[in-house]
Amino acid sequence: MITLPFPPSANRYWRNVGGVVMLSKEARVYRKLIASSLLVQGFRKEDSCKGSIWIRLAFYRPRKIGDLDNMLKQPLDAMRGILYQDDGQICEIHAKRFDDKERPRVEVDFGAFN
């Protein structure tokens, strides 16, 4: 089981700057935080899965707001390149939402299909 920080809101993930859509500063910080958290937990880019994978995510949100489907993209994109090479490898996703005001987080489990 991997524990990651809770993602920023999907509404604050992208920014339109002069007609160009780009990741917000908050999103870039979140991606770096996820990368460093995965590295601390022993995951390395060199060991990323190369085939089809399944993934389970349990979101423990700090407040009773936010749709589950909007929470998926940020951590999945942030784990790309470390747990797996590309999110196109994900063939199965299971996601659940819980509330935990004291310790918001995302718990992740994943594996390769044989």
ROSE-4610 file (N, C-alpha, C; in Angstrom, 1 decimal, always signed):
// ROSE-4610
residu = [M/M/M/I/I/I/T/T/T/L/L/L/P/P/P/F/F/F/P/P/P/P/P/P/S/S/S/A/A/A/N/N/N/R/R/R/Y/Y/Y/W/W/W/R/R/R/N/N/N/V/V/V/G/G/G/G/G/G/V/V/V/V/V/V/M/M/M/L/L/L/S/S/S/K/K/K/E/E/E/A/A/A/R/R/R/V/V/V/Y/Y/Y/R/R/R/K/K/K/L/L/L/I/I/I/A/A/A/S/S/S/S/S/S/L/L/L/L/L/L/V/V/V/Q/Q/Q/G/G/G/F/F/F/R/R/R/K/K/K/E/E/E/D/D/D/S/S/S/C/C/C/K/K/K/G/G/G/S/S/S/I/I/I/W/W/W/I/I/I/R/R/R/L/L/L/A/A/A/F/F/F/Y/Y/Y/R/R/R/P/P/P/R/R/R/K/K/K/I/I/I/G/G/G/D/D/D/L/L/L/D/D/D/N/N/N/M/M/M/L/L/L/K/K/K/Q/Q/Q/P/P/P/L/L/L/D/D/D/A/A/A/M/M/M/R/R/R/G/G/G/I/I/I/L/L/L/Y/Y/Y/Q/Q/Q/D/D/D/D/D/D/G/G/G/Q/Q/Q/I/I/I/C/C/C/E/E/E/I/I/I/H/H/H/A/A/A/K/K/K/R/R/R/F/F/F/D/D/D/D/D/D/K/K/K/E/E/E/R/R/R/P/P/P/R/R/R/V/V/V/E/E/E/V/V/V/D/D/D/F/F/F/G/G/G/A/A/A/F/F/F/N/N/N]
num = [1/1/1/2/2/2/3/3/3/4/4/4/5/5/5/6/6/6/7/7/7/8/8/8/9/9/9/10/10/10/11/11/11/12/12/12/13/13/13/14/14/14/15/15/15/16/16/16/17/17/17/18/18/18/19/19/19/20/20/20/21/21/21/22/22/22/23/23/23/24/24/24/25/25/25/26/26/26/27/27/27/28/28/28/29/29/29/30/30/30/31/31/31/32/32/32/33/33/33/34/34/34/35/35/35/36/36/36/37/37/37/38/38/38/39/39/39/40/40/40/41/41/41/42/42/42/43/43/43/44/44/44/45/45/45/46/46/46/47/47/47/48/48/48/49/49/49/50/50/50/51/51/51/52/52/52/53/53/53/54/54/54/55/55/55/56/56/56/57/57/57/58/58/58/59/59/59/60/60/60/61/61/61/62/62/62/63/63/63/64/64/64/65/65/65/66/66/66/67/67/67/68/68/68/69/69/69/70/70/70/71/71/71/72/72/72/73/73/73/74/74/74/75/75/75/76/76/76/77/77/77/78/78/78/79/79/79/80/80/80/81/81/81/82/82/82/83/83/83/84/84/84/85/85/85/86/86/86/87/87/87/88/88/88/89/89/89/90/90/90/91/91/91/92/92/92/93/93/93/94/94/94/95/95/95/96/96/96/97/97/97/98/98/98/99/99/99/100/100/100/101/101/101/102/102/102/103/103/103/104/104/104/105/105/105/106/106/106/107/107/107/108/108/108/109/109/109/110/110/110/111/111/111/112/112/112/113/113/113/114/114/114]
x = [+0.8/+0.0/+0.9/+0.6/+1.3/+0.4/+0.9/+0.2/+0.7/-0.1/+0.2/-0.6/-0.1/-0.9/-2.2/-3.2/-4.4/-4.2/-4.8/-4.6/-5.3/-4.8/-5.5/-6.8/-7.7/-9.0/-8.7/-9.5/-9.4/-9.6/-10.4/-10.7/-9.4/-8.4/-7.2/-6.0/-6.3/-5.2/-4.6/-5.5/-5.1/-5.3/-4.5/-4.6/-4.5/-5.3/-5.2/-4.4/-3.2/-2.4/-2.2/-2.8/-2.6/-3.1/-4.2/-4.7/-4.0/-3.0/-2.3/-2.7/-3.2/-3.6/-2.3/-2.1/-0.9/-1.2/-0.3/-0.5/-0.3/-1.1/-1.0/+0.2/+0.7/+1.8/+1.5/+0.2/-0.2/-0.1/-0.4/-0.3/+1.1/+2.0/+3.4/+4.0/+3.7/+4.1/+3.6/+2.4/+1.8/+2.5/+2.8/+3.5/+4.9/+5.6/+6.9/+6.8/+5.8/+5.5/+5.3/+4.5/+4.2/+5.5/+6.2/+7.5/+8.4/+8.6/+9.5/+9.0/+7.6/+7.0/+7.2/+7.0/+7.2/+8.7/+9.6/+11.0/+11.4/+10.8/+11.1/+10.5/+9.4/+8.8/+9.4/+10.5/+11.3/+11.0/+10.2/+9.9/+10.9/+11.3/+12.3/+11.8/+12.1/+11.7/+12.2/+13.4/+13.9/+13.1/+12.4/+11.6/+10.1/+9.7/+8.3/+7.8/+6.5/+5.8/+5.8/+6.0/+6.0/+4.8/+4.0/+2.8/+1.6/+0.5/-0.9/-0.9/-1.6/-1.7/-3.1/-3.4/-4.7/-4.2/-5.2/-4.8/-6.1/-5.9/-6.9/-6.5/-7.5/-7.2/-8.3/-7.9/-8.9/-8.5/-9.5/-9.3/-9.9/-9.2/-9.6/-9.6/-10.7/-10.8/-10.9/-10.4/-10.4/-11.8/-12.6/-13.9/-14.9/-16.2/-17.2/-17.5/-16.5/-16.7/-15.8/-16.2/-15.3/-15.9/-16.0/-16.5/-15.4/-15.7/-14.6/-14.0/-14.8/-14.2/-13.2/-13.4/-12.5/-11.2/-11.1/-9.9/-8.9/-9.4/-8.5/-7.3/-7.5/-6.5/-5.2/-5.3/-4.1/-3.1/-3.5/-2.5/-2.1/-3.0/-2.6/-1.6/-1.7/-0.7/+0.6/+0.5/+1.7/+2.5/+1.9/+2.6/+3.2/+2.7/+3.2/+4.7/+5.5/+6.9/+7.7/+6.9/+7.6/+7.0/+5.7/+5.0/+4.8/+4.5/+4.2/+4.7/+5.0/+5.6/+4.6/+3.3/+2.3/+0.9/+0.0/-1.3/-2.1/-1.7/-2.4/-2.2/-1.3/-1.1/-2.2/-2.9/-4.0/-5.2/-5.5/-6.6/-7.8/-7.5/-8.6/-8.3/-9.4/-9.3/-10.4/-10.1/-11.1/-10.8/-11.9/-11.7/-12.8/-12.5/-13.4/-13.1/-14.2/-14.0/-14.4/-13.6/-13.9/-13.7/-14.0/-13.7/-12.8/-11.7/-10.8/-10.2/-10.9/-10.5/-9.1/-8.7/-7.5/-6.3/-6.5/-5.4/-5.8/-6.0/-6.4/-5.2/-5.6/-4.5/-5.2/-4.3/-4.7/-3.9/-4.6/-3.9/-4.1/-2.9/-2.8/-2.3/-2.9/-2.4/-2.5/-1.5/-1.5/-0.7/-0.9/-0.2/-0.3/+0.6/+0.6/-0.3/-0.9/-1.6/-0.5/-0.7/+0.2/-0.2]
y = [-1.2/+0.0/+1.2/+2.2/+3.4/+4.5/+5.4/+6.5/+7.8/+8.6/+9.9/+11.0/+12.2/+13.4/+13.5/+14.1/+14.4/+15.4/+15.2/+16.1/+17.4/+18.4/+19.7/+19.5/+20.4/+20.4/+20.4/+19.6/+19.6/+21.0/+21.9/+23.2/+24.1/+23.7/+24.5/+23.8/+22.8/+22.0/+22.6/+23.2/+23.8/+25.3/+26.0/+27.5/+27.8/+28.9/+29.4/+30.7/+30.7/+31.9/+32.4/+33.5/+34.0/+33.1/+32.3/+31.4/+30.0/+29.9/+28.6/+27.9/+26.7/+25.9/+25.2/+25.4/+24.7/+24.3/+23.5/+23.1/+24.3/+24.4/+25.4/+25.2/+26.2/+26.1/+25.0/+25.0/+24.0/+22.6/+22.4/+21.1/+20.7/+21.6/+21.3/+20.9/+21.6/+21.3/+19.9/+19.6/+18.3/+17.2/+17.4/+16.3/+16.1/+17.1/+17.0/+16.3/+16.6/+16.0/+14.5/+14.2/+12.7/+12.0/+12.6/+11.9/+11.7/+12.7/+12.6/+11.6/+11.6/+10.7/+9.2/+9.0/+7.6/+7.2/+8.1/+7.8/+7.4/+8.2/+7.9/+6.5/+6.1/+4.8/+3.7/+4.0/+2.9/+2.7/+3.5/+3.3/+4.1/+3.5/+4.1/+4.1/+5.1/+5.2/+4.0/+3.5/+2.4/+1.1/+1.0/-0.2/-0.1/+1.0/+1.2/+0.0/-0.3/-1.4/-1.0/-2.0/-1.7/-2.3/-3.2/-3.8/-3.2/-3.9/-3.5/-3.6/-2.7/-2.7/-2.4/-2.8/-2.4/-1.5/-0.7/+0.3/+0.5/+0.6/+0.9/+2.2/+3.1/+4.3/+4.6/+4.9/+5.3/+6.7/+7.6/+9.0/+9.3/+9.9/+10.3/+11.8/+12.4/+13.9/+14.6/+15.9/+16.7/+17.3/+17.5/+18.1/+17.3/+17.4/+16.7/+17.4/+17.7/+18.3/+17.6/+17.7/+17.1/+15.8/+15.7/+14.5/+13.5/+12.2/+11.2/+11.1/+11.3/+11.2/+12.4/+13.5/+14.6/+14.5/+13.5/+13.3/+12.3/+11.6/+10.6/+11.1/+12.1/+12.5/+13.0/+13.8/+14.3/+13.3/+12.3/+11.3/+10.4/+10.0/+9.1/+9.7/+11.0/+11.7/+11.8/+12.1/+12.3/+11.1/+9.9/+8.6/+8.1/+8.7/+8.3/+8.6/+7.6/+7.7/+7.2/+6.8/+6.2/+4.8/+4.7/+3.4/+2.7/+3.5/+3.0/+4.0/+3.6/+4.5/+5.5/+5.0/+5.8/+5.4/+6.4/+6.0/+5.2/+5.1/+4.2/+2.8/+2.4/+1.1/+0.6/+1.6/+1.2/+0.7/-0.6/-1.3/-1.4/-1.2/-1.4/-0.4/+0.3/+1.3/+1.0/+1.0/+0.9/+2.1/+2.9/+4.1/+4.2/+4.6/+4.9/+6.2/+6.8/+8.1/+7.9/+8.5/+8.5/+9.9/+10.1/+11.4/+11.2/+12.1/+12.0/+13.4/+14.2/+15.6/+15.7/+14.8/+14.8/+14.4/+13.5/+13.0/+12.7/+13.8/+13.6/+12.9/+12.0/+11.3/+10.5/+9.8/+8.8/+7.6/+6.5/+5.2/+4.4/+3.9/+3.4/+1.9/+1.1/-0.3/-0.6/-1.3/-1.5/-2.8/-3.3/-4.5/-4.7/-5.6/-5.9/-7.1/-7.1/-8.2/-9.2/-10.5/-11.5/-12.0]
z = [+0.0/+0.0/+0.0/-0.9/-1.0/-0.4/+0.4/+0.9/+0.3/-0.3/-1.0/-0.4/-0.6/-0.2/-1.0/-0.4/-1.1/-2.2/-3.4/-4.6/-4.4/-5.1/-5.2/-6.0/-5.9/-6.6/-8.1/-8.8/-10.3/-10.9/-10.2/-10.6/-10.5/-9.7/-9.6/-10.2/-11.0/-11.6/-12.9/-13.7/-14.9/-14.9/-15.7/-15.8/-17.3/-17.6/-19.0/-18.9/-19.5/-19.5/-20.9/-21.2/-22.6/-23.7/-23.4/-24.4/-24.4/-23.5/-23.4/-22.1/-22.2/-21.0/-20.5/-19.2/-18.6/-17.2/-16.7/-15.3/-14.4/-13.3/-12.4/-11.5/-10.8/-9.9/-8.8/-8.3/-7.3/-7.9/-9.1/-9.8/-9.9/-10.3/-10.5/-9.1/-8.1/-6.7/-6.3/-6.6/-6.2/-6.9/-8.2/-8.9/-8.4/-8.0/-7.4/-6.0/-5.3/-3.9/-4.1/-5.1/-5.3/-5.7/-6.6/-7.0/-5.9/-5.0/-3.9/-2.9/-2.7/-1.8/-2.2/-3.5/-4.1/-4.0/-4.2/-4.1/-2.7/-1.7/-0.3/+0.1/-0.5/-0.2/-1.0/-1.7/-2.4/-3.8/-4.5/-5.9/-6.7/-7.8/-8.7/-10.1/-10.9/-12.3/-13.1/-12.8/-13.5/-13.3/-12.2/-11.9/-12.3/-13.0/-13.4/-14.2/-14.0/-14.8/-16.2/-17.1/-18.5/-19.2/-18.6/-19.2/-18.6/-18.9/-18.4/-16.9/-16.3/-14.8/-14.4/-13.1/-12.4/-11.3/-10.9/-9.8/-8.9/-7.6/-6.6/-5.9/-5.8/-5.1/-4.1/-2.8/-1.8/-1.4/-1.6/-1.4/+0.0/+0.9/+2.2/+2.2/+1.9/+1.6/+3.0/+3.0/+4.2/+4.5/+3.5/+3.6/+2.7/+3.1/+2.3/+1.0/+0.2/-1.1/-2.1/-3.3/-4.4/-4.9/-6.2/-6.8/-7.0/-6.8/-6.9/-8.3/-9.3/-10.7/-10.9/-10.3/-10.5/-9.7/-8.7/-7.9/-8.6/-9.6/-10.2/-11.0/-11.8/-12.8/-12.2/-11.1/-10.5/-10.0/-9.2/-8.7/-9.8/-10.7/-11.8/-12.7/-13.0/-13.8/-13.0/-11.8/-10.9/-10.8/-10.8/-10.6/-11.9/-13.0/-14.3/-14.4/-14.9/-15.0/-13.8/-12.8/-11.6/-11.3/-11.1/-10.9/-12.2/-13.2/-14.6/-15.6/-16.8/-17.8/-18.3/-18.6/-19.2/-18.6/-18.4/-17.9/-18.8/-20.1/-21.1/-20.7/-19.8/-19.4/-18.4/-17.8/-16.8/-17.5/-17.2/-17.8/-16.9/-15.6/-14.6/-13.4/-13.1/-12.0/-11.0/-9.7/-8.6/-7.7/-7.5/-6.6/-5.6/-4.4/-3.4/-2.7/-2.1/-1.4/+0.0/+0.9/+2.4/+2.9/+4.1/+4.7/+5.9/+6.0/+7.1/+7.2/+8.0/+8.2/+8.8/+9.7/+10.4/+9.5/+8.6/+7.8/+6.3/+5.6/+4.2/+3.4/+2.5/+1.8/+0.7/-0.1/-1.1/-0.8/-0.7/-0.5/-1.9/-2.3/-3.7/-3.6/-4.3/-4.5/-6.0/-6.5/-8.0/-8.3/-9.4/-9.8/-11.3/-11.8/-13.2/-13.6/-14.7/-15.2/-15.8/-15.6/-16.1/-17.5]
